[in-house]
Amino acid sequence: TPIVIDDPISSLDINYEDAAAKRIVDLSKERQVIVFTHRISLLVSLGEKCEKSGVSFSEHHIRGAQNGKGIPDYGETYHGKLIPQLNGLINRIRETKAMTPDTHEYIDSCSRISQQLRICVERSVEDVLFQQMVRRFNRRIMTGKLLKMDRITSSDCKIIDDMMTKYSFDEHSQPEDSGIITMNLDEVITDISDFVTWIKEYNKKIDA
């Protein structure tokens, strides 16, 4: 029978968290283990340890929305390759454009697009700008490309800062009289395409 574990490390420090993740993965070599957690560092740690141990790992996200709780959400939100995730968002936007505007389904989809885009932009600081040398949910520091950090320009920083400012509105409470913030979905597609182009050009600059 499978083992179901509900948030096993909510009160543990990082060393015990790492030990607990290793024990869970060792256990999963013999039986199915299902872990519920809201702690991103545990999620990342389990995924990395499963990959090293050759253990099958499947990640599923659920969330609350106006139409209920436990709604299936995006996968690989805090890890995975950025460009495929951004391109996947463009596909989600095209699906949203086919919905009836001002419906709960449409508004909820727009909200999730902005949240996911903000997370991708956030991650670009560590995954692109700093080339994964320092990552929020990983204890290791990789300095292999440290000497190339002098290639960062103010325009590189500005594109990230502008995108974060533009797509963080859904994360902050708004005044009651401000009205609903609407998204121009065609503009979002353009922003994502421009951001993907920047990522590709920046990686070429760093690798040159």
Contacts in CASP RR format, 6 or more apart in sequence:
PFRMAT RR
TARGET T0000
AUTHOR 0000-0000-0000
METHOD contacts of the structure
MODEL  1
TPIVIDDPISSLDINYEDAAAKRIVDLSKERQVIVFTHRISLLVSLGEKC
EKSGVSFSEHHIRGAQNGKGIPDYGETYHGKLIPQLNGLINRIRETKAMT
PDTHEYIDSCSRISQQLRICVERSVEDVLFQQMVRRFNRRIMTGKLLKMD
RITSSDCKIIDDMMTKYSFDEHSQPEDSGIITMNLDEVITDISDFVTWIK
EYNKKIDA
1 31 0 8 1.000
2 31 0 8 1.000
2 32 0 8 1.000
2 33 0 8 1.000
2 34 0 8 1.000
3 27 0 8 1.000
3 31 0 8 1.000
3 32 0 8 1.000
3 33 0 8 1.000
3 34 0 8 1.000
4 34 0 8 1.000
4 35 0 8 1.000
4 36 0 8 1.000
5 24 0 8 1.000
5 33 0 8 1.000
5 34 0 8 1.000
5 35 0 8 1.000
5 36 0 8 1.000
6 36 0 8 1.000
7 36 0 8 1.000
7 37 0 8 1.000
7 38 0 8 1.000
7 39 0 8 1.000
8 20 0 8 1.000
8 24 0 8 1.000
8 35 0 8 1.000
8 37 0 8 1.000
8 42 0 8 1.000
9 16 0 8 1.000
9 17 0 8 1.000
9 20 0 8 1.000
9 21 0 8 1.000
9 37 0 8 1.000
9 39 0 8 1.000
9 42 0 8 1.000
10 39 0 8 1.000
12 20 0 8 1.000
14 41 0 8 1.000
14 139 0 8 1.000
17 39 0 8 1.000
17 41 0 8 1.000
17 42 0 8 1.000
17 45 0 8 1.000
18 45 0 8 1.000
18 139 0 8 1.000
20 42 0 8 1.000
21 42 0 8 1.000
21 45 0 8 1.000
21 46 0 8 1.000
21 49 0 8 1.000
22 49 0 8 1.000
24 33 0 8 1.000
24 35 0 8 1.000
24 46 0 8 1.000
25 46 0 8 1.000
25 49 0 8 1.000
25 50 0 8 1.000
25 53 0 8 1.000
25 55 0 8 1.000
26 53 0 8 1.000
27 33 0 8 1.000
28 50 0 8 1.000
28 55 0 8 1.000
29 53 0 8 1.000
29 55 0 8 1.000
35 42 0 8 1.000
35 46 0 8 1.000
37 43 0 8 1.000
40 78 0 8 1.000
40 137 0 8 1.000
41 137 0 8 1.000
43 59 0 8 1.000
43 78 0 8 1.000
43 137 0 8 1.000
44 78 0 8 1.000
44 79 0 8 1.000
44 137 0 8 1.000
44 138 0 8 1.000
45 137 0 8 1.000
46 57 0 8 1.000
47 57 0 8 1.000
47 59 0 8 1.000
48 138 0 8 1.000
49 55 0 8 1.000
50 56 0 8 1.000
50 57 0 8 1.000
51 57 0 8 1.000
59 75 0 8 1.000
59 76 0 8 1.000
60 72 0 8 1.000
60 75 0 8 1.000
61 72 0 8 1.000
61 73 0 8 1.000
61 74 0 8 1.000
61 75 0 8 1.000
61 77 0 8 1.000
62 69 0 8 1.000
62 70 0 8 1.000
62 71 0 8 1.000
62 72 0 8 1.000
62 73 0 8 1.000
63 70 0 8 1.000
63 71 0 8 1.000
63 73 0 8 1.000
64 70 0 8 1.000
64 71 0 8 1.000
65 71 0 8 1.000
65 108 0 8 1.000
66 104 0 8 1.000
66 107 0 8 1.000
66 108 0 8 1.000
67 104 0 8 1.000
67 108 0 8 1.000
73 112 0 8 1.000
74 112 0 8 1.000
74 116 0 8 1.000
76 85 0 8 1.000
77 116 0 8 1.000
77 119 0 8 1.000
78 119 0 8 1.000
78 123 0 8 1.000
78 137 0 8 1.000
82 120 0 8 1.000
82 123 0 8 1.000
82 124 0 8 1.000
82 127 0 8 1.000
82 128 0 8 1.000
82 199 0 8 1.000
83 196 0 8 1.000
83 199 0 8 1.000
83 200 0 8 1.000
85 116 0 8 1.000
85 120 0 8 1.000
86 117 0 8 1.000
86 120 0 8 1.000
86 192 0 8 1.000
86 195 0 8 1.000
86 196 0 8 1.000
87 192 0 8 1.000
87 196 0 8 1.000
89 113 0 8 1.000
89 116 0 8 1.000
89 117 0 8 1.000
89 120 0 8 1.000
89 192 0 8 1.000
90 189 0 8 1.000
90 192 0 8 1.000
90 193 0 8 1.000
92 109 0 8 1.000
92 112 0 8 1.000
92 113 0 8 1.000
92 116 0 8 1.000
93 113 0 8 1.000
93 185 0 8 1.000
93 188 0 8 1.000
93 189 0 8 1.000
93 192 0 8 1.000
94 189 0 8 1.000
95 109 0 8 1.000
96 106 0 8 1.000
96 109 0 8 1.000
96 110 0 8 1.000
96 113 0 8 1.000
96 185 0 8 1.000
97 185 0 8 1.000
99 105 0 8 1.000
99 106 0 8 1.000
99 109 0 8 1.000
100 106 0 8 1.000
107 180 0 8 1.000
110 182 0 8 1.000
110 183 0 8 1.000
110 185 0 8 1.000
111 170 0 8 1.000
113 183 0 8 1.000
113 188 0 8 1.000
114 167 0 8 1.000
114 169 0 8 1.000
114 170 0 8 1.000
114 183 0 8 1.000
114 188 0 8 1.000
115 170 0 8 1.000
115 171 0 8 1.000
117 163 0 8 1.000
117 167 0 8 1.000
117 188 0 8 1.000
117 191 0 8 1.000
117 192 0 8 1.000
118 164 0 8 1.000
118 167 0 8 1.000
118 168 0 8 1.000
118 170 0 8 1.000
118 171 0 8 1.000
121 160 0 8 1.000
121 163 0 8 1.000
121 164 0 8 1.000
121 167 0 8 1.000
121 195 0 8 1.000
122 164 0 8 1.000
124 160 0 8 1.000
124 195 0 8 1.000
124 199 0 8 1.000
125 160 0 8 1.000
126 132 0 8 1.000
126 134 0 8 1.000
126 135 0 8 1.000
126 136 0 8 1.000
127 135 0 8 1.000
128 199 0 8 1.000
128 202 0 8 1.000
128 203 0 8 1.000
129 152 0 8 1.000
129 156 0 8 1.000
129 157 0 8 1.000
129 160 0 8 1.000
129 202 0 8 1.000
130 149 0 8 1.000
131 145 0 8 1.000
131 148 0 8 1.000
131 206 0 8 1.000
132 142 0 8 1.000
133 141 0 8 1.000
133 142 0 8 1.000
133 143 0 8 1.000
133 144 0 8 1.000
133 145 0 8 1.000
133 146 0 8 1.000
134 141 0 8 1.000
134 142 0 8 1.000
145 206 0 8 1.000
148 206 0 8 1.000
151 205 0 8 1.000
151 206 0 8 1.000
156 198 0 8 1.000
156 202 0 8 1.000
159 194 0 8 1.000
159 195 0 8 1.000
159 198 0 8 1.000
163 191 0 8 1.000
163 195 0 8 1.000
166 191 0 8 1.000
169 181 0 8 1.000
170 181 0 8 1.000
174 181 0 8 1.000
END
